Amino acid sequence: MNSSDVTIFVIVAFALALIVLMSRNNIPPKFKRGLALFSLIMVVVAFILIIMSFFP
């Protein structure tokens, strides 16, 4: 995987998590749990990709 792809994914994952946290009062309760779970999964994958990028 290209390092620029990983960088873009990490930025998008953290941006989504930040948006979900900042607008948690405006998100309908129906979508809140799914969106939070999806955001959490993306952040975990981003951390895994960051750790994997340290090893060749």
BALOBA-1460 file (C-alpha; in Angstrom, 3 decimals):
// residues 56
<rec num="1" residu="m" x="0.000" y="0.000" z="0.000"/>
<rec num="2" residu="n" x="1.294" y="3.421" z="-0.930"/>
<rec num="3" residu="s" x="2.215" y="5.754" z="1.934"/>
<rec num="4" residu="s" x="0.071" y="8.551" z="0.500"/>
<rec num="5" residu="d" x="-2.954" y="6.227" z="0.540"/>
<rec num="6" residu="v" x="-2.340" y="5.451" z="4.199"/>
<rec num="7" residu="t" x="-1.932" y="9.141" z="5.002"/>
<rec num="8" residu="i" x="-5.197" y="10.051" z="3.294"/>
<rec num="9" residu="f" x="-7.037" y="7.217" z="5.057"/>
<rec num="10" residu="v" x="-5.691" y="8.279" z="8.458"/>
<rec num="11" residu="i" x="-6.738" y="11.886" z="7.890"/>
<rec num="12" residu="v" x="-10.215" y="10.862" z="6.745"/>
<rec num="13" residu="a" x="-10.680" y="8.446" z="9.663"/>
<rec num="14" residu="f" x="-9.718" y="11.015" z="12.278"/>
<rec num="15" residu="a" x="-11.768" y="13.729" z="10.559"/>
<rec num="16" residu="l" x="-14.856" y="11.493" z="10.588"/>
<rec num="17" residu="a" x="-14.323" y="10.692" z="14.270"/>
<rec num="18" residu="l" x="-13.954" y="14.383" z="15.072"/>
<rec num="19" residu="i" x="-17.104" y="15.285" z="13.130"/>
<rec num="20" residu="v" x="-19.088" y="12.548" z="14.877"/>
<rec num="21" residu="l" x="-17.871" y="13.726" z="18.289"/>
<rec num="22" residu="m" x="-18.533" y="17.394" z="17.606"/>
<rec num="23" residu="s" x="-22.008" y="16.907" z="16.158"/>
<rec num="24" residu="r" x="-23.267" y="14.094" z="18.364"/>
<rec num="25" residu="n" x="-26.271" y="16.183" z="19.466"/>
<rec num="26" residu="n" x="-27.368" y="16.837" z="15.871"/>
<rec num="27" residu="i" x="-27.149" y="13.242" z="14.622"/>
<rec num="28" residu="p" x="-30.486" y="11.402" z="14.731"/>
<rec num="29" residu="p" x="-30.485" y="8.604" z="17.350"/>
<rec num="30" residu="k" x="-31.284" y="6.091" z="14.621"/>
<rec num="31" residu="f" x="-27.904" y="6.662" z="12.930"/>
<rec num="32" residu="k" x="-25.798" y="7.602" z="15.955"/>
<rec num="33" residu="r" x="-24.742" y="4.093" z="17.027"/>
<rec num="34" residu="g" x="-23.905" y="2.883" z="13.510"/>
<rec num="35" residu="l" x="-21.969" y="6.007" z="12.627"/>
<rec num="36" residu="a" x="-20.022" y="5.878" z="15.883"/>
<rec num="37" residu="l" x="-19.199" y="2.197" z="15.358"/>
<rec num="38" residu="f" x="-18.082" y="2.810" z="11.769"/>
<rec num="39" residu="s" x="-15.930" y="5.727" z="12.909"/>
<rec num="40" residu="l" x="-14.362" y="3.632" z="15.673"/>
<rec num="41" residu="i" x="-13.528" y="0.827" z="13.246"/>
<rec num="42" residu="m" x="-11.920" y="3.311" z="10.845"/>
<rec num="43" residu="v" x="-9.783" y="4.815" z="13.626"/>
<rec num="44" residu="v" x="-8.640" y="1.373" z="14.791"/>
<rec num="45" residu="v" x="-7.683" y="0.430" z="11.230"/>
<rec num="46" residu="a" x="-5.866" y="3.764" z="10.889"/>
<rec num="47" residu="f" x="-3.812" y="3.015" z="14.017"/>
<rec num="48" residu="i" x="-3.003" y="-0.443" z="12.684"/>
<rec num="49" residu="l" x="-1.859" y="1.048" z="9.370"/>
<rec num="50" residu="i" x="0.281" y="3.609" z="11.192"/>
<rec num="51" residu="i" x="1.977" y="0.849" z="13.208"/>
<rec num="52" residu="m" x="2.447" y="-1.292" z="10.089"/>
<rec num="53" residu="s" x="4.071" y="1.620" z="8.265"/>
<rec num="54" residu="f" x="6.939" y="1.587" z="10.794"/>
<rec num="55" residu="f" x="7.915" y="-1.934" z="9.733"/>
<rec num="56" residu="p" x="9.159" y="-2.533" z="6.189"/>
